[in-house]
Amino acid sequence: MARTPKSHRLTIANTRQTIDCAANQTVLEAAIAAGIDYPYACATGNCGTCTSRLDVGKVTLLPRNDACLSPQQIKAGQTLACRACPRSDLTVTWLSRAER
């Protein structure tokens, strides 16, 4: 898979798939484009369905509903796939409701 200079490698730990994710693309957008059945509902940062653990790497979070992702969750390494744009190569794990 050829990468452009402004893309990063994104590994989805749940499926063990590695795909490209453009720097201006969210984790969720990249996963859907690659055919990965990533859990989500609103895709706008309002529901929290796509809450994921950031295992490796750094992201920039787009504007979101603060009720969906608390400062404590961010500190614990959680992110919203629909609002997370990569700043480096990433590994993420989507979380079940019990893990949040």
SEDREN-316305 format. One line per 4 residues: their letters; for each residue x, y, z of N, C-alpha, C, O. Coordinates in Angstrom, 1 decimal, always signed. Example, Ala and Ser with C-alpha at 12.3 -4.5 7.8 and 13.67 -1.06 7.14 Angstrom:
BEGIN
AS> +13.2/-5.7/+7.8/+12.3/-4.5/+7.8/+13.2/-3.3/+7.8/+14.2/-3.3/+8.5 ~ +12.8/-2.2/+7.1/+13.7/-1.1/+7.1/+12.9/+0.0/+7.9/+13.4/+1.1/+8.0
END
This chain:
BEGIN
MART> +0.8/-1.2/+0.0/+0.0/+0.0/+0.0/+0.9/+1.2/+0.0/+1.7/+1.4/+0.9 ~ +0.8/+2.1/-1.0/+1.6/+3.3/-1.1/+1.0/+4.3/-0.1/-0.2/+4.5/+0.0 ~ +1.9/+5.0/+0.6/+1.4/+6.1/+1.5/+1.9/+7.4/+1.0/+2.9/+7.6/+0.4 ~ +1.0/+8.4/+1.2/+1.4/+9.8/+0.9/+2.1/+10.3/+2.1/+1.9/+9.8/+3.2
PKSH> +2.9/+11.4/+1.9/+3.6/+12.0/+3.0/+2.7/+12.4/+4.2/+3.1/+12.5/+5.3 ~ +1.4/+12.7/+3.9/+0.5/+13.2/+4.9/-0.4/+12.1/+5.4/-1.5/+12.4/+5.8 ~ +0.0/+10.9/+5.4/-0.8/+9.8/+5.9/+0.0/+9.0/+7.0/+1.2/+9.1/+7.1 ~ -0.7/+8.3/+7.8/-0.2/+7.6/+8.9/-0.7/+6.2/+8.9/-1.8/+5.9/+8.3
RLTI> +0.0/+5.2/+9.4/-0.5/+3.8/+9.5/-1.4/+3.8/+10.7/-1.1/+4.2/+11.8 ~ -2.6/+3.2/+10.5/-3.6/+3.0/+11.6/-3.8/+1.5/+11.7/-4.3/+0.8/+10.8 ~ -3.6/+1.0/+12.9/-3.9/-0.4/+13.2/-5.1/-0.5/+14.1/-5.1/+0.2/+15.2 ~ -6.1/-1.2/+13.7/-7.3/-1.5/+14.5/-7.0/-2.8/+15.3/-7.1/-3.8/+14.6
ANTR> -6.7/-2.7/+16.5/-6.4/-3.9/+17.3/-7.5/-5.0/+17.3/-7.2/-6.1/+17.3 ~ -8.7/-4.5/+17.3/-9.8/-5.5/+17.4/-9.9/-6.4/+16.2/-10.2/-7.6/+16.3 ~ -9.5/-5.9/+15.0/-9.5/-6.7/+13.8/-8.1/-7.1/+13.3/-8.0/-7.9/+12.3 ~ -7.1/-6.5/+13.9/-5.7/-6.8/+13.5/-5.4/-6.3/+12.1/-4.6/-6.8/+11.4
QTID> -6.2/-5.3/+11.6/-6.0/-4.7/+10.3/-5.2/-3.4/+10.4/-5.4/-2.6/+11.4 ~ -4.3/-3.2/+9.5/-3.5/-1.9/+9.4/-3.9/-1.3/+8.1/-3.8/-1.9/+7.0 ~ -4.2/+0.0/+8.1/-4.7/+0.8/+7.0/-4.0/+2.1/+7.0/-3.3/+2.5/+8.0 ~ -4.1/+2.9/+5.9/-3.6/+4.2/+5.9/-4.7/+5.2/+6.4/-5.9/+5.0/+6.1
CAAN> -4.3/+6.2/+7.1/-5.2/+7.2/+7.6/-4.6/+8.6/+7.3/-3.5/+8.9/+7.8 ~ -5.2/+9.4/+6.4/-4.7/+10.7/+6.1/-4.7/+11.6/+7.4/-5.6/+11.4/+8.2 ~ -3.8/+12.5/+7.4/-3.7/+13.4/+8.6/-5.0/+14.2/+8.8/-5.3/+14.7/+9.9 ~ -5.7/+14.5/+7.7/-7.0/+15.3/+7.8/-8.2/+14.4/+7.8/-9.3/+14.9/+7.6
QTVL> -8.0/+13.1/+8.1/-9.1/+12.1/+8.1/-9.2/+11.6/+9.5/-8.2/+11.5/+10.3 ~ -10.5/+11.3/+10.0/-10.6/+10.7/+11.3/-10.4/+9.2/+11.2/-10.4/+8.6/+10.2 ~ -10.1/+8.7/+12.4/-9.9/+7.2/+12.5/-11.2/+6.5/+12.0/-11.0/+5.5/+11.2 ~ -12.3/+7.0/+12.3/-13.6/+6.4/+11.9/-13.7/+6.4/+10.4/-14.1/+5.4/+9.7
EAAI> -13.4/+7.6/+9.8/-13.5/+7.7/+8.3/-12.6/+6.8/+7.6/-13.0/+6.1/+6.6 ~ -11.4/+6.6/+8.1/-10.4/+5.7/+7.5/-10.9/+4.3/+7.6/-10.8/+3.5/+6.7 ~ -11.4/+3.9/+8.8/-11.9/+2.5/+9.0/-13.0/+2.2/+8.1/-13.1/+1.1/+7.5 ~ -14.0/+3.1/+8.0/-15.2/+2.8/+7.1/-14.7/+2.7/+5.7/-15.2/+1.9/+5.0
AAGI> -13.8/+3.6/+5.2/-13.4/+3.6/+3.9/-12.7/+2.3/+3.5/-12.7/+1.8/+2.4 ~ -12.0/+1.7/+4.6/-11.3/+0.4/+4.4/-12.2/-0.8/+4.6/-11.8/-1.9/+4.5 ~ -13.5/-0.6/+4.8/-14.5/-1.7/+5.0/-14.5/-2.3/+6.3/-15.0/-3.4/+6.5 ~ -13.9/-1.6/+7.3/-13.9/-2.1/+8.7/-15.2/-1.7/+9.4/-15.6/-0.6/+9.3
DYPY> -15.9/-2.7/+10.0/-17.1/-2.5/+10.7/-16.9/-1.9/+12.1/-17.1/-2.5/+13.1 ~ -16.5/-0.6/+12.1/-16.1/+0.1/+13.4/-17.4/+0.5/+14.0/-18.3/+1.1/+13.3 ~ -17.6/+0.3/+15.3/-18.9/+0.7/+15.9/-19.0/+2.3/+16.0/-18.1/+2.9/+16.5 ~ -20.1/+2.8/+15.6/-20.4/+4.2/+15.7/-21.9/+4.4/+15.5/-22.6/+3.5/+15.0
ACAT> -22.4/+5.6/+15.8/-23.8/+6.0/+15.6/-23.9/+7.3/+15.0/-24.4/+7.4/+13.9 ~ -23.4/+8.4/+15.6/-23.6/+9.7/+15.1/-22.5/+10.2/+14.2/-22.8/+11.0/+13.3 ~ -21.3/+9.8/+14.4/-20.1/+10.2/+13.7/-19.8/+11.7/+13.8/-19.1/+12.3/+13.0 ~ -20.3/+12.4/+14.9/-20.1/+13.8/+15.1/-19.7/+14.2/+16.5/-19.6/+15.3/+16.8
GNCG> -19.3/+13.2/+17.3/-18.8/+13.4/+18.6/-19.9/+13.7/+19.6/-19.6/+14.4/+20.6 ~ -21.1/+13.3/+19.4/-22.2/+13.5/+20.3/-22.7/+12.3/+21.1/-23.4/+12.5/+22.0 ~ -22.3/+11.1/+20.7/-22.9/+9.9/+21.3/-22.0/+9.1/+22.1/-22.4/+8.4/+23.1 ~ -20.7/+9.0/+21.8/-19.7/+8.2/+22.5/-19.7/+6.7/+22.1/-18.9/+6.0/+22.6
TCTS> -20.4/+6.3/+21.1/-20.5/+4.9/+20.6/-19.1/+4.5/+20.1/-18.7/+3.3/+20.3 ~ -18.3/+5.4/+19.5/-17.0/+5.0/+19.0/-15.8/+5.2/+19.9/-14.7/+5.3/+19.5 ~ -16.1/+5.3/+21.2/-15.1/+5.5/+22.2/-14.0/+4.4/+22.0/-14.4/+3.2/+22.0 ~ -12.8/+4.8/+22.0/-11.7/+3.8/+21.7/-10.5/+4.1/+22.6/-10.4/+5.3/+23.1
RLDV> -9.7/+3.1/+22.8/-8.5/+3.3/+23.6/-7.3/+3.6/+22.6/-7.2/+2.9/+21.6 ~ -6.6/+4.6/+22.8/-5.4/+5.0/+22.0/-4.3/+4.2/+22.6/-3.7/+4.6/+23.6 ~ -3.9/+3.1/+21.9/-2.9/+2.2/+22.4/-1.5/+2.7/+22.1/-0.6/+2.7/+23.0 ~ -1.3/+3.3/+20.9/+0.0/+3.8/+20.4/-0.3/+5.0/+19.6/-1.2/+5.0/+18.8
GKVT> +0.5/+6.1/+19.7/+0.4/+7.2/+18.9/-0.3/+8.4/+19.5/-0.7/+8.4/+20.7 ~ -0.4/+9.5/+18.7/-1.0/+10.7/+19.1/-2.1/+11.2/+18.1/-1.9/+10.9/+16.9 ~ -3.1/+11.8/+18.6/-4.2/+12.3/+17.8/-4.5/+13.8/+18.1/-4.2/+14.2/+19.2 ~ -5.2/+14.4/+17.2/-5.8/+15.7/+17.5/-7.3/+15.5/+17.5/-7.8/+14.8/+16.6
LLPR> -8.0/+16.0/+18.5/-9.4/+15.8/+18.6/-10.1/+17.0/+18.0/-9.9/+18.1/+18.4 ~ -11.0/+16.7/+17.0/-11.9/+17.7/+16.5/-13.0/+18.1/+17.5/-13.1/+17.4/+18.5 ~ -13.7/+19.2/+17.3/-14.7/+19.6/+18.3/-15.7/+18.5/+18.5/-16.1/+17.8/+17.6 ~ -16.1/+18.4/+19.8/-17.0/+17.3/+20.2/-17.9/+17.7/+21.4/-17.6/+18.8/+21.9
NDAC> -18.8/+16.9/+21.7/-19.6/+17.2/+22.9/-18.8/+16.7/+24.1/-18.4/+15.6/+24.2 ~ -18.5/+17.6/+25.0/-17.7/+17.3/+26.2/-18.2/+16.2/+27.1/-17.5/+15.6/+27.8 ~ -19.5/+16.0/+27.0/-20.2/+14.9/+27.8/-19.8/+13.5/+27.3/-19.9/+12.5/+28.0 ~ -19.3/+13.4/+26.0/-19.0/+12.1/+25.4/-17.6/+11.7/+25.8/-17.3/+10.4/+25.8
LSPQ> -16.7/+12.6/+26.1/-15.3/+12.2/+26.4/-14.8/+13.2/+27.5/-14.5/+14.3/+27.2 ~ -14.7/+12.7/+28.7/-14.3/+13.5/+29.8/-12.8/+13.7/+29.8/-12.1/+12.9/+29.2 ~ -12.3/+14.7/+30.5/-10.9/+14.9/+30.7/-10.2/+13.7/+31.3/-9.1/+13.4/+31.0 ~ -10.9/+13.0/+32.2/-10.4/+11.8/+32.8/-10.2/+10.7/+31.8/-9.2/+9.9/+31.8
QIKA> -11.2/+10.6/+30.9/-11.1/+9.5/+29.9/-9.9/+9.8/+28.9/-9.2/+8.9/+28.5 ~ -9.7/+11.1/+28.6/-8.6/+11.5/+27.7/-7.3/+11.2/+28.4/-6.4/+10.7/+27.8 ~ -7.2/+11.5/+29.7/-6.0/+11.2/+30.5/-5.7/+9.7/+30.5/-4.6/+9.3/+30.6 ~ -6.8/+8.9/+30.5/-6.7/+7.5/+30.6/-6.4/+6.9/+29.2/-6.3/+5.7/+29.1
GQTL> -6.2/+7.7/+28.2/-5.9/+7.2/+26.9/-7.0/+6.9/+26.0/-6.9/+6.2/+25.0 ~ -8.2/+7.4/+26.3/-9.4/+7.1/+25.4/-9.6/+8.3/+24.5/-9.2/+9.4/+24.7 ~ -10.2/+8.0/+23.4/-10.5/+9.0/+22.3/-11.8/+8.6/+21.6/-12.4/+7.5/+21.9 ~ -12.3/+9.5/+20.8/-13.5/+9.2/+20.0/-13.0/+9.0/+18.6/-12.4/+9.9/+18.0
ACRA> -13.2/+7.9/+18.0/-12.7/+7.6/+16.6/-13.3/+8.6/+15.6/-12.6/+8.9/+14.6 ~ -14.5/+9.1/+15.8/-15.1/+10.0/+14.9/-14.5/+11.4/+14.9/-14.8/+12.3/+14.1 ~ -13.7/+11.7/+16.0/-13.2/+13.0/+16.2/-11.6/+13.0/+16.2/-11.0/+14.1/+16.4 ~ -11.0/+11.9/+16.1/-9.6/+11.7/+16.3/-8.9/+11.7/+14.9/-9.1/+10.8/+14.1
CPRS> -8.0/+12.7/+14.7/-7.2/+12.7/+13.4/-5.8/+12.4/+13.9/-5.3/+12.9/+14.9 ~ -5.1/+11.6/+13.1/-3.7/+11.1/+13.5/-2.7/+12.2/+13.4/-2.7/+13.0/+12.5 ~ -1.8/+12.2/+14.4/-0.6/+13.0/+14.3/+0.7/+12.1/+14.2/+1.8/+12.6/+14.1 ~ +0.5/+10.8/+14.3/+1.5/+9.8/+14.1/+0.9/+8.5/+13.7/-0.3/+8.4/+13.6
DLTV> +1.7/+7.5/+13.5/+1.1/+6.2/+13.3/+0.4/+5.8/+14.6/+0.8/+6.2/+15.7 ~ -0.8/+5.1/+14.5/-1.6/+4.8/+15.6/-2.0/+3.3/+15.7/-2.0/+2.6/+14.7 ~ -2.3/+2.9/+16.9/-3.0/+1.7/+17.2/-4.1/+2.0/+18.1/-3.9/+2.6/+19.2 ~ -5.3/+1.6/+17.7/-6.5/+1.9/+18.6/-7.3/+0.6/+18.8/-7.2/-0.3/+18.0
TWLS> -8.0/+0.6/+19.9/-8.9/-0.5/+20.2/-10.3/+0.1/+20.5/-10.4/+0.9/+21.4 ~ -11.3/-0.4/+19.8/-12.6/+0.2/+20.2/-13.1/-0.6/+21.4/-12.8/-1.7/+21.6 ~ -13.8/+0.2/+22.3/-14.2/-0.3/+23.6/-15.6/-0.7/+23.7/-16.5/+0.0/+23.1 ~ -15.9/-1.7/+24.4/-17.3/-2.0/+24.7/-17.8/-1.1/+25.8/-17.0/-0.5/+26.5
RAER> -19.1/-0.9/+26.0/-19.6/+0.0/+27.0/-19.0/-0.4/+28.4/-18.8/+0.5/+29.2 ~ -18.8/-1.6/+28.6/-18.3/-2.1/+29.9/-16.9/-1.6/+30.2/-16.5/-1.5/+31.4 ~ -16.2/-1.3/+29.2/-14.8/-0.9/+29.4/-14.6/+0.6/+29.6/-13.5/+1.1/+29.8 ~ -15.6/+1.4/+29.4/-15.5/+2.9/+29.5/-15.6/+3.3/+30.9/-15.5/+4.6/+31.1
END
